[in-house]
Amino acid sequence: MVSSLSSLLRSISLRPLRTLRPLALVLPALLAFGPLAPGAADAPRRIVAAPPPATIVRITGTAADGFGIKHYDGSWDYPPTTSEALAECEGYDTRVDTVRCRVQTRVWYRDLGRTKRAIDWARHRP
């Protein structure tokens, strides 16, 4: 029983190595000569899928004058200016809701400005 168990374990443990042997012989050749294949330099390095349609690709304007937000699908959004958005916050009934609205508005426009700078930097980097 012990000998049959050991032979079983040996056959199981060596089976993956037997199937990998042809790959082990071919892999170094592919790594060595693959880049020399015709058209290898012209081949794309990676396949990039299109981003979701709502992906922001461009932001124009300023918080004071109003932002324009362009999406990958070609649509544009024009949120209100900072002063308009803050004026809308005054319409809330409670002080807590008014302050919450003001904070959210400031954070939103601050982040839009940062996103605009990040997109500009990514486009113009070397």
N, C-alpha and C positions, 0 to 999 in steps of 0.2 A: 504494500500500500504506500509506503514512504517513497519507494522508487517511482511508482506511477505518479504520485503527487509532485515529486521533484521534476520529472520529465514533463508533466503538464505545465508547471510553472515556467520551466525553461522554454517550452515552445510558445507560451503566451508572451513571455518577456522578449523573445527574439523576433517574433512576428512583425512588430512595427519596424524593427531595424531592417528586416529583409525588404519591406515595402519602400523604405526610404533610400535604400542603396542606389537605385537608378537615379533618383533625384540628386543624391549626393555626388554622382558622377557628372551630371549635366549642369548643375547649378554653378560651379566655378566657371564653366565655359560661357554660360549665359551672362554671368557677371563680368567676365573679361572681355567678351566680344559683342555683347549686346549693344553698347553705345556706338560701336563701329558699324552697325547695320545701316543699310541705306535708308535715309529718311528719319533716322532716330533723332537727329538734332532738330528736325522740323516738327516732330510730334509734340503735341501739347503735353506739358508737364503734369497737369491735373485737369480733371473735368470739374467745372464749377457750375452748380445748378443755379438757376435764376432765383433771386430772392423773392420773398412773398411780396405781393402787389403793394401792400401798405408800407413797405420799407422806405424810410426817408432817405432821399438821395441828394437833396439840396435845400438849403434854408437861405432866404434872402431877407434883407431889411434889418430893423432893430426893434427893440422892445418899445421904444418911444414912438416910432413911426409905424410899427406893425410888421409882423413877420409874414413871409410867404413860405409855405412848406410844400416842396415838390416830392411826390411819391414815385416809386419805381414804375407804377402803372401809368404814369403821366398826369395823374390828377394833382390838383393844388388845393391846399387849405390856407385860409387867411384868418387866423385868430384875431380877436380884437386887440387894440393897442393896450399897453399896460394901464393907462389912465381910464380907458373904457371898461376894462375888466375890473379894476378896483372900484369904479363907480357902481358897477353892478353889485358888488359886494355889500354896498350900503342898503340894498333892498331886503336884506335878511332881518328877521324880527329880533333875534337875540344877539347880544354882544358876542357871545361865544361863536355863533355861526358867522358873524361878520369878521371876526379875527381869523377864524379858520379859513374863510374864503380869501382873505388878504394874504395869508401865509402861503396857501396853495398857489395863488396867482404869482406871487414873487418867486416861488420855487420853480414853477412852470416856465416863466420867462427867463430866469437864470439858467435853467437847464437847456432851453432852446438856444440861448447864446453860446453856451459851452458846446452844444452839439454842432452848431454852425461852425465854430472855430475848429472842432475836431474834423469835420468833413473837409473844410478848406485845407487843413494841414495834411490830411490823407491824400488829397488830390495833388498837392504841390510838393510833396516830399520827393527827394531824389531817388 
